[in-house]
Amino acid sequence: MSQNAELRASAAEQVTRLLTQLADLEELRAELEEDEYEDSKADTLQQLEEFKASLARMAAGDVTLVDDLECIRLATQAAVSRAFQTPEILRMFALKQPMQLRERLTVLQRDRKLGKGIAAATYSVEVVEILTALKKLGGD
């Protein structure tokens, strides 16, 4: 494996780990003390911010990595800016998984039509996030 491929894989693993950490925090929020939740979330967001800065430095030094690193950088920026509220969608965007995003959209639409337990606000947020991610990835 080339150094570029190793770096891409390492960057993808790092962003996946941090996004999974954010998703886990959201899932466990009810079980955590509010200050513990806020501290953990702030720490994770700080790590994402540091990772974003590191990616910018790497991208500035290696033109061949710009496309992949730019996508990962956009995903970390979105997480930091809270552009995506759904960690699962953010993860799929960061890992450039348009097929999985489309599949998630299809499942959401099907569940909504069948009246399965998704709130209208949650449905709307997730649909907008998926469509935004697909647009940024160059999807339909």
N, C-alpha and C positions, 0 to 999 in steps of 0.2 A: 504494500500500500504506500502511495506517495505521501510526502509530508503534507501536501495540500489536502489530500483525502483524509489523512489522520486529523488534521486541524479542523476540517469541516465536521468530521464525526465527533470530535471532542466538543466543539462548539454546540452542536446539536444536542449532545448528551447533557451538557451544562444547562442549556435553556430548558430542556425537557425536565431536568431535575428541579429547577427553580419554579417552573410552571406547575409541576406536580405538587410541589411544596405549597404553593398558593392555593391550589385546588383542595388539598388536604386540610389546610387551615379553614377554608370556607365550609367544608363538610363537618369539621369538628368544632365549629364556632360555638354551638350550643353547649358543648361539654367543657369549654375553656372559660377561664375567668376573662372578663373584658380586657383588663390590662395585659394579660398574658397573650391574648389574641392580637391586640394592637401592637405589642412589642414584637411578636413573631412576624406579623405581617410587615411591619416597618423594616425589620431586619431583612426579610426576603426581598422587599422592594429596593432596599439599599444594595443588596447583592446584585439584583438585576441592573441597577444603575451603574454599578462598578463594571459589570459584565458588558454593558452597552458601551462604556468608555473604552474598554479593552478591545472590543470588536472594531470600534472606530479606528483605533491605533493600528490594528492588524490590517484592516481594509486599506488604510492609507499607505501601507508598506508593500502590499502584494495585490497587484491588479487582477490576477487570476482568481482571487477569492472574492472579489467585490460583489458579484451577483449573489452567491450563497450567503456571504456574511451580511450583505445588505438586507436580505430577507429576515435573517435571524435578528439583526439589529432593529428592524421595523417591529418585529414581534416583541422584543424586549421593551422597546419604546412604547408600544401599545399597552403592555402590561403596566409599565411605570405610570403612564398617563391615564390608565384605567379606561382606555378606549374599548377594550373588550371586557365585559363583565363575566363572561363564561370561560373559565380556564380551559375546558375541553376544546372549545373553538379556537382559542388562542394557541393551544398546543398544535392543533392541526394546521393552523396558519404558519406557525414558526417552522414546522417540519415540511412545509410545502406539500400538503396532502389535499388537493382539490377534490379528488374522488371521494374521500372520506367526508369532506365538507358537504358535498352534494348529497351523499347518502344520509348525513345527519339532517339536512334540510328536508329530504323526502320523508324521513321518519317523523320529523316534527309535523309536517303537513298532514301526514296520514293520521297521527295520533290526535291532532286537532280536529280533523273531520270525524273521527270515531268518538270524539268526546272524552278522550282519556285525560287524566288529571293534570294537564298543564294549564296554568293560568294564562289569560290573554296577554297580560303584560310581559310575562316570561317568554311566551311564544314570540311576541313582536320583537323583543330585544334580541333573542337568539337568531331570528330570521334576518334581521338587519345586520347583525354581526357576521353571519355566514355570507351574506351577499357582499358585504364590505370586504371580507377576507378574500372571497373569490375574485372580486374586481381587482384587488391589489395583487393577486397572484396571476392576473391576466386571464381568468376564467370567463365563462359565458355569463 
